[in-house]
Amino acid sequence: MEARTVETTQGVVTIWADWLRLAPTRPLLLVIRGVFPPAGQLTALPTVLAEADVAFVDLPGMNATPAFAVNSPWSFAEGVDQTVAALFPERPLAVLGVSMGGVVAMAMKAPGLRAILAVDPPLTVAGLWPLRNVLREVLAAAPSFADWIWDVLGFSVDAVEERDYRPILAALEVPTHVLLASDPLEPRRLVDRLPSLASESERALYAAHPFVSIEVVPDSGHDLPGDRPAAVLTPLVAMLAAVG
């Protein structure tokens, strides 16, 4: 895959695709990965989904991409919307968003956006106790991420502050399938894998939303693409067939 950059009003967005392979007759899938995604996450999709065109975006500031002046799901979504408008102005679009990438996907307003698959997206952050030790380690190793982590996740080495992304869900008007991990966020406990980052109250909000369907993946933690790839691929294929 080759990277291209697009200047937007929010900042520079980096997008990867096999540009020579793209064909306007195929469904277009945009993958938005989350915070500090595992190396190579979902990069096999262009091979697995031979019937679709696949492009990848990381959250600005992740994977050596430039951060925005203002880092939030709203600014990220606006930057991605402008990138889609610049590169794919006439194409129907499906989006796969992982974790915080799913929150960004739900905040998008691109006219061609037809469907979203959001993988275990959190709507609030103050209660994300499983991330705290991970983020402390990140900040110890790479203190340059301090502003980004504070802006998006409301965490610093000595403070936790809420970031409320529930208004993004409230404004959602695109059919969205939300995959949720079965390992619950609450209560706080010792765990051997990262549990779901969607609280019980957030699950209730998803279940009540008219544009959202939910699916809880059995025996799973937050890293559904890594732990349960088939559970991600099955609804993804169905979404692309509906969009295509």
Contacts in CASP RR format, 6 or more apart in sequence:
PFRMAT RR
TARGET T0000
AUTHOR 0000-0000-0000
METHOD contacts of the structure
MODEL  1
MEARTVETTQGVVTIWADWLRLAPTRPLLLVIRGVFPPAGQLTALPTVLA
EADVAFVDLPGMNATPAFAVNSPWSFAEGVDQTVAALFPERPLAVLGVSM
GGVVAMAMKAPGLRAILAVDPPLTVAGLWPLRNVLREVLAAAPSFADWIW
DVLGFSVDAVEERDYRPILAALEVPTHVLLASDPLEPRRLVDRLPSLASE
SERALYAAHPFVSIEVVPDSGHDLPGDRPAAVLTPLVAMLAAVG
1 16 0 8 1.000
1 17 0 8 1.000
1 18 0 8 1.000
1 43 0 8 1.000
1 46 0 8 1.000
1 56 0 8 1.000
2 16 0 8 1.000
2 17 0 8 1.000
2 18 0 8 1.000
2 19 0 8 1.000
3 14 0 8 1.000
3 15 0 8 1.000
3 16 0 8 1.000
4 14 0 8 1.000
4 15 0 8 1.000
4 16 0 8 1.000
4 17 0 8 1.000
4 19 0 8 1.000
4 87 0 8 1.000
5 12 0 8 1.000
5 13 0 8 1.000
5 14 0 8 1.000
5 15 0 8 1.000
6 12 0 8 1.000
6 13 0 8 1.000
6 15 0 8 1.000
6 82 0 8 1.000
6 83 0 8 1.000
6 86 0 8 1.000
6 87 0 8 1.000
8 78 0 8 1.000
8 79 0 8 1.000
8 82 0 8 1.000
8 83 0 8 1.000
9 78 0 8 1.000
9 79 0 8 1.000
9 82 0 8 1.000
10 60 0 8 1.000
10 68 0 8 1.000
10 69 0 8 1.000
10 70 0 8 1.000
10 75 0 8 1.000
10 76 0 8 1.000
10 78 0 8 1.000
10 79 0 8 1.000
10 82 0 8 1.000
11 60 0 8 1.000
11 66 0 8 1.000
11 68 0 8 1.000
11 69 0 8 1.000
11 79 0 8 1.000
12 60 0 8 1.000
12 65 0 8 1.000
12 66 0 8 1.000
13 57 0 8 1.000
13 60 0 8 1.000
13 65 0 8 1.000
13 79 0 8 1.000
13 80 0 8 1.000
13 82 0 8 1.000
13 83 0 8 1.000
14 57 0 8 1.000
14 58 0 8 1.000
14 60 0 8 1.000
14 65 0 8 1.000
14 66 0 8 1.000
15 55 0 8 1.000
15 56 0 8 1.000
15 57 0 8 1.000
15 83 0 8 1.000
15 87 0 8 1.000
16 55 0 8 1.000
16 56 0 8 1.000
16 57 0 8 1.000
17 53 0 8 1.000
17 54 0 8 1.000
17 55 0 8 1.000
17 56 0 8 1.000
18 46 0 8 1.000
18 54 0 8 1.000
21 46 0 8 1.000
21 53 0 8 1.000
22 53 0 8 1.000
23 53 0 8 1.000
24 90 0 8 1.000
24 91 0 8 1.000
26 51 0 8 1.000
26 52 0 8 1.000
26 53 0 8 1.000
26 244 0 8 1.000
27 51 0 8 1.000
27 52 0 8 1.000
27 53 0 8 1.000
27 92 0 8 1.000
27 94 0 8 1.000
27 240 0 8 1.000
27 241 0 8 1.000
27 243 0 8 1.000
27 244 0 8 1.000
28 52 0 8 1.000
28 53 0 8 1.000
28 55 0 8 1.000
28 88 0 8 1.000
28 91 0 8 1.000
28 92 0 8 1.000
28 93 0 8 1.000
28 94 0 8 1.000
29 45 0 8 1.000
29 49 0 8 1.000
29 52 0 8 1.000
29 53 0 8 1.000
29 54 0 8 1.000
29 55 0 8 1.000
29 93 0 8 1.000
29 94 0 8 1.000
29 95 0 8 1.000
29 96 0 8 1.000
29 236 0 8 1.000
29 240 0 8 1.000
30 55 0 8 1.000
30 56 0 8 1.000
30 57 0 8 1.000
30 80 0 8 1.000
30 84 0 8 1.000
30 93 0 8 1.000
30 94 0 8 1.000
30 95 0 8 1.000
30 96 0 8 1.000
31 42 0 8 1.000
31 45 0 8 1.000
31 54 0 8 1.000
31 55 0 8 1.000
31 56 0 8 1.000
31 57 0 8 1.000
31 95 0 8 1.000
31 96 0 8 1.000
31 97 0 8 1.000
31 98 0 8 1.000
32 57 0 8 1.000
32 58 0 8 1.000
32 59 0 8 1.000
32 80 0 8 1.000
32 95 0 8 1.000
32 96 0 8 1.000
32 97 0 8 1.000
32 98 0 8 1.000
32 101 0 8 1.000
32 102 0 8 1.000
32 104 0 8 1.000
32 105 0 8 1.000
33 41 0 8 1.000
33 42 0 8 1.000
33 56 0 8 1.000
33 57 0 8 1.000
33 58 0 8 1.000
33 59 0 8 1.000
33 62 0 8 1.000
33 63 0 8 1.000
33 97 0 8 1.000
33 98 0 8 1.000
33 101 0 8 1.000
34 58 0 8 1.000
34 59 0 8 1.000
34 62 0 8 1.000
34 97 0 8 1.000
34 98 0 8 1.000
34 99 0 8 1.000
34 100 0 8 1.000
34 101 0 8 1.000
34 102 0 8 1.000
35 59 0 8 1.000
35 62 0 8 1.000
35 99 0 8 1.000
35 100 0 8 1.000
35 152 0 8 1.000
35 153 0 8 1.000
36 62 0 8 1.000
36 138 0 8 1.000
37 58 0 8 1.000
37 62 0 8 1.000
37 63 0 8 1.000
37 98 0 8 1.000
38 223 0 8 1.000
38 226 0 8 1.000
41 98 0 8 1.000
41 225 0 8 1.000
41 226 0 8 1.000
42 56 0 8 1.000
42 96 0 8 1.000
42 98 0 8 1.000
42 225 0 8 1.000
43 56 0 8 1.000
45 54 0 8 1.000
46 54 0 8 1.000
48 233 0 8 1.000
49 236 0 8 1.000
49 237 0 8 1.000
49 240 0 8 1.000
51 240 0 8 1.000
52 240 0 8 1.000
57 80 0 8 1.000
57 83 0 8 1.000
58 65 0 8 1.000
59 65 0 8 1.000
59 76 0 8 1.000
59 100 0 8 1.000
59 101 0 8 1.000
59 104 0 8 1.000
59 152 0 8 1.000
60 66 0 8 1.000
60 67 0 8 1.000
60 68 0 8 1.000
60 71 0 8 1.000
60 76 0 8 1.000
60 79 0 8 1.000
61 67 0 8 1.000
61 68 0 8 1.000
61 71 0 8 1.000
61 148 0 8 1.000
67 147 0 8 1.000
67 148 0 8 1.000
68 75 0 8 1.000
68 76 0 8 1.000
68 79 0 8 1.000
70 151 0 8 1.000
71 147 0 8 1.000
71 148 0 8 1.000
71 151 0 8 1.000
71 152 0 8 1.000
72 151 0 8 1.000
72 152 0 8 1.000
72 163 0 8 1.000
73 100 0 8 1.000
73 101 0 8 1.000
73 103 0 8 1.000
73 104 0 8 1.000
73 107 0 8 1.000
73 152 0 8 1.000
73 165 0 8 1.000
73 168 0 8 1.000
74 107 0 8 1.000
74 168 0 8 1.000
76 101 0 8 1.000
76 104 0 8 1.000
76 107 0 8 1.000
77 104 0 8 1.000
77 105 0 8 1.000
77 107 0 8 1.000
77 108 0 8 1.000
77 109 0 8 1.000
78 109 0 8 1.000
80 104 0 8 1.000
80 108 0 8 1.000
80 110 0 8 1.000
81 108 0 8 1.000
81 109 0 8 1.000
81 110 0 8 1.000
84 93 0 8 1.000
84 110 0 8 1.000
84 112 0 8 1.000
85 110 0 8 1.000
91 112 0 8 1.000
92 112 0 8 1.000
92 114 0 8 1.000
92 243 0 8 1.000
92 244 0 8 1.000
93 110 0 8 1.000
93 112 0 8 1.000
93 113 0 8 1.000
93 114 0 8 1.000
93 243 0 8 1.000
94 113 0 8 1.000
94 114 0 8 1.000
94 115 0 8 1.000
94 116 0 8 1.000
94 117 0 8 1.000
94 239 0 8 1.000
94 240 0 8 1.000
94 243 0 8 1.000
95 102 0 8 1.000
95 105 0 8 1.000
95 108 0 8 1.000
95 113 0 8 1.000
95 115 0 8 1.000
95 116 0 8 1.000
95 117 0 8 1.000
96 105 0 8 1.000
96 116 0 8 1.000
96 117 0 8 1.000
96 119 0 8 1.000
96 232 0 8 1.000
96 236 0 8 1.000
97 104 0 8 1.000
97 105 0 8 1.000
97 116 0 8 1.000
97 117 0 8 1.000
97 118 0 8 1.000
97 119 0 8 1.000
97 121 0 8 1.000
98 119 0 8 1.000
98 120 0 8 1.000
98 224 0 8 1.000
98 225 0 8 1.000
99 119 0 8 1.000
99 120 0 8 1.000
99 121 0 8 1.000
99 122 0 8 1.000
99 197 0 8 1.000
99 222 0 8 1.000
100 121 0 8 1.000
100 122 0 8 1.000
100 152 0 8 1.000
101 118 0 8 1.000
101 121 0 8 1.000
102 116 0 8 1.000
102 118 0 8 1.000
102 119 0 8 1.000
102 121 0 8 1.000
103 118 0 8 1.000
103 121 0 8 1.000
103 122 0 8 1.000
103 123 0 8 1.000
103 165 0 8 1.000
103 168 0 8 1.000
105 116 0 8 1.000
105 118 0 8 1.000
105 121 0 8 1.000
105 176 0 8 1.000
106 116 0 8 1.000
106 118 0 8 1.000
106 121 0 8 1.000
106 168 0 8 1.000
106 169 0 8 1.000
106 172 0 8 1.000
106 174 0 8 1.000
106 176 0 8 1.000
107 168 0 8 1.000
107 171 0 8 1.000
108 116 0 8 1.000
108 174 0 8 1.000
113 174 0 8 1.000
114 174 0 8 1.000
114 175 0 8 1.000
114 242 0 8 1.000
114 243 0 8 1.000
115 174 0 8 1.000
115 175 0 8 1.000
115 176 0 8 1.000
115 177 0 8 1.000
115 239 0 8 1.000
115 242 0 8 1.000
115 243 0 8 1.000
116 174 0 8 1.000
116 175 0 8 1.000
116 176 0 8 1.000
116 177 0 8 1.000
117 176 0 8 1.000
117 177 0 8 1.000
117 179 0 8 1.000
117 232 0 8 1.000
117 235 0 8 1.000
117 236 0 8 1.000
117 239 0 8 1.000
118 176 0 8 1.000
118 177 0 8 1.000
118 178 0 8 1.000
118 179 0 8 1.000
119 179 0 8 1.000
119 224 0 8 1.000
119 225 0 8 1.000
119 232 0 8 1.000
120 179 0 8 1.000
120 180 0 8 1.000
120 181 0 8 1.000
120 196 0 8 1.000
120 197 0 8 1.000
120 198 0 8 1.000
120 221 0 8 1.000
120 222 0 8 1.000
120 224 0 8 1.000
121 178 0 8 1.000
121 197 0 8 1.000
121 198 0 8 1.000
122 128 0 8 1.000
122 165 0 8 1.000
122 197 0 8 1.000
122 198 0 8 1.000
122 199 0 8 1.000
122 202 0 8 1.000
123 164 0 8 1.000
123 165 0 8 1.000
123 166 0 8 1.000
123 168 0 8 1.000
123 169 0 8 1.000
123 198 0 8 1.000
123 202 0 8 1.000
123 205 0 8 1.000
124 162 0 8 1.000
124 163 0 8 1.000
124 164 0 8 1.000
124 165 0 8 1.000
124 166 0 8 1.000
124 199 0 8 1.000
124 202 0 8 1.000
125 152 0 8 1.000
125 153 0 8 1.000
125 154 0 8 1.000
125 155 0 8 1.000
125 162 0 8 1.000
125 163 0 8 1.000
125 165 0 8 1.000
126 154 0 8 1.000
126 160 0 8 1.000
126 161 0 8 1.000
126 162 0 8 1.000
126 163 0 8 1.000
127 160 0 8 1.000
127 185 0 8 1.000
127 199 0 8 1.000
128 153 0 8 1.000
128 185 0 8 1.000
128 197 0 8 1.000
129 188 0 8 1.000
130 185 0 8 1.000
130 191 0 8 1.000
130 194 0 8 1.000
130 195 0 8 1.000
130 197 0 8 1.000
130 222 0 8 1.000
131 153 0 8 1.000
131 155 0 8 1.000
131 194 0 8 1.000
131 197 0 8 1.000
132 155 0 8 1.000
132 160 0 8 1.000
135 149 0 8 1.000
135 153 0 8 1.000
135 155 0 8 1.000
136 157 0 8 1.000
138 145 0 8 1.000
138 149 0 8 1.000
139 145 0 8 1.000
139 146 0 8 1.000
139 149 0 8 1.000
139 156 0 8 1.000
139 157 0 8 1.000
146 156 0 8 1.000
149 155 0 8 1.000
149 156 0 8 1.000
150 156 0 8 1.000
150 161 0 8 1.000
152 163 0 8 1.000
153 163 0 8 1.000
154 160 0 8 1.000
154 161 0 8 1.000
154 162 0 8 1.000
154 163 0 8 1.000
155 161 0 8 1.000
166 202 0 8 1.000
166 205 0 8 1.000
169 205 0 8 1.000
169 206 0 8 1.000
169 209 0 8 1.000
169 212 0 8 1.000
172 209 0 8 1.000
172 211 0 8 1.000
172 212 0 8 1.000
173 211 0 8 1.000
174 211 0 8 1.000
175 211 0 8 1.000
175 213 0 8 1.000
176 209 0 8 1.000
176 211 0 8 1.000
176 212 0 8 1.000
176 213 0 8 1.000
177 212 0 8 1.000
177 213 0 8 1.000
177 214 0 8 1.000
177 215 0 8 1.000
177 235 0 8 1.000
177 239 0 8 1.000
178 198 0 8 1.000
178 206 0 8 1.000
178 212 0 8 1.000
178 213 0 8 1.000
178 214 0 8 1.000
178 215 0 8 1.000
179 214 0 8 1.000
179 215 0 8 1.000
179 217 0 8 1.000
179 224 0 8 1.000
179 231 0 8 1.000
179 232 0 8 1.000
179 235 0 8 1.000
180 196 0 8 1.000
180 198 0 8 1.000
180 203 0 8 1.000
180 206 0 8 1.000
180 214 0 8 1.000
180 215 0 8 1.000
180 216 0 8 1.000
180 217 0 8 1.000
181 195 0 8 1.000
181 196 0 8 1.000
181 197 0 8 1.000
181 198 0 8 1.000
181 216 0 8 1.000
181 217 0 8 1.000
181 220 0 8 1.000
181 221 0 8 1.000
181 222 0 8 1.000
181 224 0 8 1.000
182 196 0 8 1.000
182 216 0 8 1.000
182 217 0 8 1.000
182 218 0 8 1.000
182 219 0 8 1.000
182 220 0 8 1.000
182 221 0 8 1.000
183 191 0 8 1.000
183 193 0 8 1.000
183 195 0 8 1.000
183 196 0 8 1.000
183 220 0 8 1.000
183 221 0 8 1.000
183 222 0 8 1.000
184 195 0 8 1.000
184 196 0 8 1.000
184 200 0 8 1.000
185 195 0 8 1.000
185 196 0 8 1.000
185 197 0 8 1.000
185 198 0 8 1.000
185 199 0 8 1.000
185 200 0 8 1.000
186 199 0 8 1.000
186 200 0 8 1.000
193 221 0 8 1.000
193 222 0 8 1.000
193 223 0 8 1.000
193 227 0 8 1.000
194 221 0 8 1.000
194 222 0 8 1.000
194 223 0 8 1.000
195 221 0 8 1.000
195 222 0 8 1.000
196 221 0 8 1.000
196 222 0 8 1.000
197 222 0 8 1.000
198 206 0 8 1.000
203 214 0 8 1.000
206 212 0 8 1.000
206 214 0 8 1.000
207 214 0 8 1.000
215 231 0 8 1.000
215 235 0 8 1.000
217 224 0 8 1.000
217 228 0 8 1.000
217 231 0 8 1.000
219 228 0 8 1.000
220 227 0 8 1.000
220 228 0 8 1.000
220 231 0 8 1.000
221 227 0 8 1.000
224 231 0 8 1.000
224 232 0 8 1.000
225 232 0 8 1.000
END
